[in-house]
Amino acid sequence: MDHSLWVVAIAILALLLLAGLWSAVARLTENFWLSLVRLPFRVGLWGFLALSRLLRRPTQSALVKPSEHSPEPDRPAEIVQRLEVLQQEQEALVRELRSLLAKQSQE
């Protein structure tokens, strides 16, 4: 009787292993077919992206030479003004940070 229990246990184990093998093969074939179906779309997307990069690439005649490009006369003044505002904001933040650190060191 002890021998028959081992046979049943081994048979159940073999069935479980076969079921796992079957599902692994099913997943493998499913992934293969899905990849095969997706392949034309990926190749088309790759071709489209390559073509769009080629079309976006500027030609030599379309490039603006630095000597031909003159900045707006007010732009430097705007940049200086913005830098001054940023410097003031930075100084205010540094003062606030120092006061917070001083409070933490006192506690």
N, C-alpha and C positions, 0 to 999 in steps of 0.2 A: 504494500500500500504506500509505503514511503517513496518508492520508486515512481509511482504514477503521479504524485504531487510534483516531483521535480520535472517530469515531462510536461505537465500542464503549465508550470511556471515558465519553463523554457519556451514553450509554444506561445504563451502570452507575450513574453519578452521579444520573441522573434516577430510576432505580429506588430508590436509597437515599433520595433526598429524598421520594419518594412513600411509602416504607415509614415514614419518620419522621413524615410528615404523617398517615398512616393511624393510627399508634400515638398521636399527639397527639389526634386526633379520638376514638379509642377511650377514652383516659383522660378526656377531657372528658365524653363521654357517660356513662362509668362513674361519675364524680364527681357528675354531674347526677342520675342515678338513685339513687345512694346518699343524696344529700341529700334527694331526694324521699321516699325510704323512711324516713329518720330524722326528717323533719319532724313527723309526728304525735307521735312520742315526745318530741321537744323541746318541742312546744307543751303536751303533757300534763304534762311535768316543770315547765315554767314555771307552768302553772296550779296544779299541786300546791304548788309553793313559795310562790306568791302566796297561796293559800288557807291554808297553814300559818302564814304570817306574820300573816295577819288573825286567825287563831284564837289565836295566841300573844300578840297585843297585849292588854295588860291593860285592863280596863275601869276607869272611875273609882271604882266601889265596891270593886274589888279592890286598889286602891292603898293602901298603908299610909302614913298621914301621919306625918311625922317626930315630931310631938308625941306620937302614940300609941305610938311604938316606943321602948321603954326598953331600953338595953343591959344586958347581964348585969353584976351588981355586981363580979365578979371580972375582967372583961375588961380594964379599965384596968391593973390590977396585972399581968396576964399580958403586956400590951403593954410595960409598963415593964421587966419582967424580961427579956423577949426582946430589947429594945433594949440593955440592959446587957450581955447575952451577946454580941450582935453587936458592940458597941463593944469589948469585950475581944478578940474575935477579930480585929477590924480592927487594933487596936493590936499584936497579935502578928504579924499579917501585915506591918505597916509595919516593925516591928523586923527581921523576916526579910529584907524587901526591902532595908533599909539595910545589913544585914550582907553581903548578896550584892553590892550595888553597891560596898561598900567593898573586898571581895575582888577584884572586877573592876578597880577603879581601881588596886590595888596590883600587879596582874599586868602 
